[in-house]
């Protein structure tokens, strides 16, 4: 609650927590046994994701865990993921996001697209 109140633009909604986050492990490729054990523990905390069958709209969060071998510290970063259309006009983007643009200044729908 304190973290959310300190953010300028926080995106919190119930759908974020209906699915498990996408887990990203960084610097866990070392051959030391304790690093392998930590990587295995984090991987078993969350179910594996089949990249060929996953629905991109179901991924709402990303958990990044970075291991620093010099200081032997872990850094946790938890991100909110938002899928937006890219490479389309502004008007079409609003229609795809189910927002209705102001069309009062347009002659017909072709000007919007």
Helices and strands as residue ranges (DSSP letters): H 2-6, G 14-17, E 22-26, H 33-45, G 56-58, E 61-68, E 73-80, H 90-96, H 109-112
